[in-house]
Amino acid sequence: MADVPAAEIQLLQSQKATLIEILSGNADFVLQHADARCLLSRHDYQQVKACRNPSEKVRDLLDHIMQRGPEAAQGLLEMLKGQALQETFPRLNFIKDLQVNTLSSGEKEARKRKSCELQESVPSKQICNKGSRLVKEKQLMIVARAIGKQWREIGRLSLDISSVKLEQIEEDHSVHVERVFAMLRYWRNCQREKATAAHLHSLLTQEDWALPSESIDCLLETD
């Protein structure tokens, strides 16, 4: 029996035609935002970028992201619900309500079960601590704006990211804040369940490259 696609992928598939119609109005804008969030491999990005027809460009973008799996699909959904895309494409407002309603009862139960297992594996005192939740992309962007020209040193020494990866990020992104954001997002993806806001705050406030605490206090917010 073939595996049933994850809810995020099912949602994108069900709305694919509508998304192509809406996003084709500025396909390059969508592609650059997807690239900033690292939703595409470099090979896939170049393939989509080379496509001249806006509708085909959006179609290929959606296909590549869905093929990468639920995490990439969820990243795209978050991007579509974000302020930049919502302001550029007002018709995207419908996507905010569809995601919750598309989940099957089995999917909801599985996620609920996973959440309970995670809470049971962590001491209750730690759950209540500020910053114990996984870091959010909004927080990553705020932190990215606080990191200056020493971003490579922070990546190597604080976040343990290889020089090769940092060079790739620098080559892929021409805008400074997008480079730093991509670096932080790469760290989050590598850390998985360890990528808490508190952990990131701890890494960025140690050693010679420590950032001023007030510039990254967002990582200690409970909401």
Beta strands, then each sheet from edge to edge (+ up, - down):
end
